[in-house]
Amino acid sequence: MPTPPTDRRATVWSSTFIPTTSPITGSAGYSVAWVDTDTERLQVLVDGARPAPGTPGRLTSRAVDDQTIEMFVAETS
């Protein structure tokens, strides 16, 4: 059985901090990461602090206005 797209494992390849208002939370600044899944590399928003390369986690879907977007969530230790 394939893993649902809302719970895909991912590892950060690279990330950056964007010093402007977040389009999701309205907070001052947010992070974007390029993550590798089993099948592809994606650019996604980050839920939480900027992750370092190699950080394991998962992709989760969030509803924003009338769109669904994928976000990276780092694993907790």
GISULCOR-V20601 format. One record per backbone hydrogen bond with DSSP energy under -1.0 kcal/mol. NH is the residue of the N-H (numbers start at 0). CO is the residue of the C=O. E is the energy in kcal/mol with one decimal. If there is no record, write none. Layout:
NH & CO & E
NH & CO & E
//
This chain:
6 & 3 & -2.2
9 & 56 & -2.2
10 & 35 & -2.0
11 & 54 & -2.3
12 & 33 & -3.4
13 & 33 & -1.5
15 & 31 & -2.4
17 & 29 & -3.9
19 & 17 & -1.9
21 & 26 & -2.9
28 & 19 & -1.5
28 & 26 & -1.2
29 & 17 & -1.7
31 & 15 & -2.3
32 & 43 & -2.9
33 & 13 & -3.1
34 & 41 & -2.7
35 & 10 & -3.0
36 & 39 & -3.1
41 & 34 & -2.7
43 & 32 & -2.9
45 & 30 & -2.2
46 & 71 & -2.9
53 & 11 & -3.1
54 & 51 & -1.9
56 & 9 & -2.2
57 & 72 & -2.3
58 & 7 & -2.8
59 & 70 & -2.6
61 & 68 & -2.8
63 & 66 & -3.4
66 & 63 & -2.7
68 & 61 & -2.9
70 & 59 & -2.8
71 & 44 & -2.7
72 & 57 & -2.7
74 & 55 & -2.5
//
